[in-house]
Amino acid sequence: MGRNIVVCCDGTSNDVTGDSTNVLRLFRSLIRSDQQLTYYDPGVGTVSDPTANVMFSKWLSRNMDMGMGFSIRKNVCNVYGFLARYYRPGDDIYLFGFSRGAYIARAVAGMIHFLGLIRPEQTGIEPHAWSLYANDDSKLTDKDRFQSAHRFRATFSLKERPNIHFIGAWDTVSSFGWFWNLRTLPYTSDNPSIANVYHAVAIDERRAMFQPNRFRPSVSNHDSFEEVWFAGGHGDVGGGWPEPVSGLSKITLQWMCDAAFTKGLLIESKLLDRFLGKTQSNDNKYVPASCLAPVNSALQGIWWLIEFLPRRQWDHKAKRQRWVRPHLARRRRIAEDAIIHPSVYEKIRADITYNPVGLPPSIGMTRNQS
């Protein structure tokens, strides 16, 4: 019988020392046993460059990493190496992530699809695998890259490419690199090696550097696929705000855990219920899920400055980078066929201050609807 191998990749500037994200809440709720191995990867921007020996240099390194996602290479290689060391044929791989951590999870899945998973005795060549996957040598043609990938798989990888059993993503942010030349990675939007995909997306996030990266499957490759929009900003969907104002993030935590549990994830229900504020005790410091919880905004300080800068982004139709005008805190675009979670409609009815103008008219509603 195969095991579960569960990887949890936290979000930008998130780790175990700050306010809990849903990734950390989930990780703390996992059962750890011979049948389920777990791994936690701290968020992008949590660790400064160890070679920076001056306080200002360390601060600059950490904050550049947080804003632009420079260390995604390190995080992807760490997770890929962990899977190479512990995966055995027949195991089910679960990848969870928030923000750029969600993109890291999707990039790991993409690298496995492109290159396979290296054999355990080959750990140490993860940076070479990354360079080939990310096309660091931009002079290579697509034909050259695929030929190189074939040679890599034949030389270093397991004979059978692992399938990713489950990806659970909270509000994936896709960008890494400089804001004027943001990069994307292959098979992060469409990956036939993933069996089950669940993606929670924030309706109310408006920052330019936190634009959502939706899944775009070209055919029905997945056993199950759900991409659902929830009320709130980036941190309201993925967590990371102080506990007293985190009621919206508990809605998405419950949704994700329910989905993963039905697909075989082993969860300690008493611990999860505690984080969800369901246990009744005098010392319970955790708030429950609530559509009446506030929408928190991080659009302030340097984030406002970035709104006025032009940037490049990937054009999915043209399949190339293009310059776009300053973002100016525009609302996210929500497609006509988007799935809106029922809690959004509950919030519209119950909270007179909530007005998600980004909802298309065809799927919107009035406050009087019941």
N, C-alpha and C positions, 0 to 999 in steps of 0.2 A: 504493500500500500504506500502510495506516494505521500510526501509531507507537504505542508504549506511553508513557503518561504515568503515572508512578509517584509517589505521595505517601505519605510515611511520617510519621505523627503519634506522637510519643513520649508516654510516660506521665507521671503526676503526679510532679513534681520531678525528672524525668529529662532529661538532655541529654548532649552529647558529652563533658563534662568529668568525669562520674561513672562508676560501674560500668555496663557496657554492658547495655542491654535488647535483647530480640530485634528490636525495631524498628530500633535502631541497627546491630545485627549484619547484619540484612537489607539496610539501606541501604548499608552498606559493601561488601556483596557484589554489588550491582547493576552490571550493565554499563551504562556511560554512552556513548551514541553518538547519531548522528542518528536512529536508530530507537527510542531509549528515553531520554526526559527524566525526570529525577528531582528530587524536592523533599523536604527534611526540615524538619519543624515541631517545635521543641523542646517539651518537656512543660509542662503547666499547672503554674504555681508556680515556674518557673525564672527568671523575670524580674520584678523589683519594679517598682512604679509609678514611671515616670521623674519624675513631678511630686512625689514624696515626697523632699524634700531633707534630711531628718533620718535618721540611721542607724536609729533605732528605727522610724520610719515606714516605711522601706524594708523592714525585717525583717518588720514587721506586715503590710505589703501582700503580700509574697511568700508568707508562711505562711498568710494568710487565703485567698489564691488557691489554694495547694496543697491546703488542707483542703476548701474549698467549691467550687472550680472556677469562680471568678468570671470568669477571662479567656477562657472558652470562646468568647465572642463574638468576641474578637480573633483567636483561632486559626482559628475557622471562616471568618471573613472573609478572613484571609490565604490559606488554602487555596483558597477559592472564587475569589479574585482571581487566584491563580496559574493555576488551570485556565482562567479566562476569557481570560487573556493568551496561553496557549500551546495550548489545545485547537483541533484542526481536525477537521471532520467525517470520520469514519472511524477516528479514533484510539481506542485502548482505554485506559480509565481504570482504574488499580489504586489502591485506597486501603487502606493498612495502618495499624493503630494498636494501642496498648496502654493499658489503663486508661481514663482520661478521653480519652486520645488516640484510642482506639478509638471512643469516643462522638463525638468530633469528626469522625472519618472518616465515621461513620454519619450525623451531622448534615449534613455537606456533601452526602452522597448524598441525604438528605431534602430539602435546600434545592433541589438540582437537580431533583428530582422535582416539587416544589411550584411552583418559579418558573422552571424551565429554567436555562440558563447564559447570563449576560449576554454581549453581544458585546464583543470586546476594547476597542473605543473607549469602552465604558461603565464601565471599571474606575474605581473611586472611589465608586460607589454601593453597594458591598457592605454598609455599615452599614444603609442603607435596606432592602436585601433581607433582612438579618437581622431587622430590626424587624418586617417583614411576616411572615416565616417563623415567628419565635418568638412572635408575637402580643404584642409589647411594649405595644401599645394594647389592653389587655384588654377595653375597652368594645365592640370589634368583635364582631359575631356571626359564626358560622361562614360564613353566606351572604355577609356583607360581606367576610370574608377571602378567600374563594374568588373573588369578583368582583374584588377588588383584585389577587389573584394573576394572574388572567386578563389584566387591564389591564397589569400589570407585564411579563408574558411578551410580550404583543403589542407593547409599546413598547421594551423594553430587551434582550430575550433572542434567542438564535439561533432560527431557524425550527424546526429539529429539535432536540428535547431529547436530549442525550447519554444513552446508556445506560452504566451503571457496569459494566465488564466483570468486576471482581473486588473483593471486600472481604475482607480478612484481619484478623481481630480477635483480640487476646489479652486475655481476661478483661475485657470491657467494663464500665466503671463508669459509671452513668447520671446520677449526681446532679450538679447545679450549683445555685448559690444558697445560701441559708442552710440549716443543717441542720434547722430547723423548718418550712421551706417549700421543699423541693427540687422542681425543675422538670424536666419532660420535654419533648421536642420531637417534632413530627409526623414520621411516616414513618421513625423510627429503629428501630422493631421490625418493621415490615412495609413493604417498599418494592419494588414490582414493577419498578422501573427498574434493579435490580441483577441481573446474570446469574448470578454465582457467589458464594456466601457460605460462608466458613470461619471458625468461631469456636471458639477453645480456651478452656475454662472451668476454673477452679481448684476442686477438691473441698474443700480444707482452709482456705480463707480465711474468717475469722470476724468481721472488723471491720464495724461498722454502716455506715460511710461508703463501704465497698467492696463493697456488695451487687451481684451480677451482673445485668446487663441482657441477658436472653436475646432472641434473635430470635424473633418470633412470626408467621411468615407465615400469612396467612389461607387462601391457596390455594397451589397449586404454581406459584409465579411464577418460580422460578429454574431455570437449567439444571442447577446442582448446589448442594446445600445440606448442609453438615455442621457440626453443633454437638456438640463432643466434650469430655468431661470428663477432666481429667488430674490426677495426684497433685500435691499441693503447695498453697502459698498463692499469693496474688496475684503476688508477685515470682518465685515458682518457676515460674509459667506464662509470665509476660511478660518475665522477666529483671530485672536491676537489682541483684541481690546480688553480692558479691565473687566473682570468677572461681572460686576454689577450691571454693565451695559452690553452683555454678550448674549442676550436672549435670542437674537436672530440667528446667530451662528449655531445655536443648539438645534434649530430646525434642520439645517443641512447636515449636522452631525448625525442626527437620528435617521435621516433619509439615507445617508451613505452607509451607515452601519447595518440598517435593515437590508439593503441591497447586498452588501458583502456577506452578511450572515447567510442569506439564502443561497449564496454561491460557495459556501463551505468555510468561510473564515471563522476561526475559533475565538470567541469573545467572552470575557468574564462579565456576565450580565450585571452583577451587583456593582462592580466598579463603574461600568458604563452608566448605569442608572444614577449613580452618585454624581458623575460629571454632568448628567442631564438634569440634575436637580429634582429627581423623582423620589429620592429617599427622604423620609420625614425624621429629622433629628435636630436638636437645638444647635449643634455645631456645624450643620450643613451650610457651607459657604457658597455653594454652587446654585446659580439661578436656573430656572427651568426654561425650556423653549417657549417663546412668546412672540406672536406677531405684533404685539404692542410695544416691544422693545424699540429703542431709538435707532435711527439710521445714523451711524457715525461717519464723519467726514475727515479724511486725511489731506484734503486739498488745501494746504497752507504752506507758508514758508517757501523753501526752494522749489517745492512742487508747483507753485504758481508761476515761478520764473520759467520753468521748463515748458509751461503751456504756451509761451510766446515764441518758442524756438521752432524753426522748420526741422523736419526730420525725414528719414527714409523709412519706408516700410515695404513689406512683401505684398505684391499684387498677385492674388491667387489666380485671377483670370489670365493676366498677361504672363504669369510665372516669372517675374523679375522684380527687382527692387525699383522703387520710384520715389521721387520727392513728393511730399505732401505739405500742405500749408500748416501753419501753427494750429495746434489742436484747440486751444482756447476753451478748455473744460467742456467740450461738447458731450452730450449724453451718448451712451452707447446705442448702437443700432440693433434693434431686435427684429428678426425676420418675421414675416407674416405667419410662417408655419412653426414658430417657436413654441416650446412647451413651457407654460407658466405654472409654477407650483401653486396648489390651492391656497397656501398660506399668504400669497401675495394678495389674492382677492379678499381674504379675511382681513388683512391689514388695511386695505383700501376702505372697506366697510367700517372698520372699528376705529381707525386713526384718521381724524379729519386733517391732520397736518401732512399726511402722506399723499403725494401726487406724482406717481411715476409717469411723467410725460413721455418717456421713451417707448411705452407700450404702443404697438400699432393699433389703430382704431378697430380693426377686425377682431382683435383679441382683448381689447380693453373692456372696461365696464364702468358703470356709474355707481355711486355710493348707495343708491337706493335698491340696487339689484340684490337679491337674496339667493 
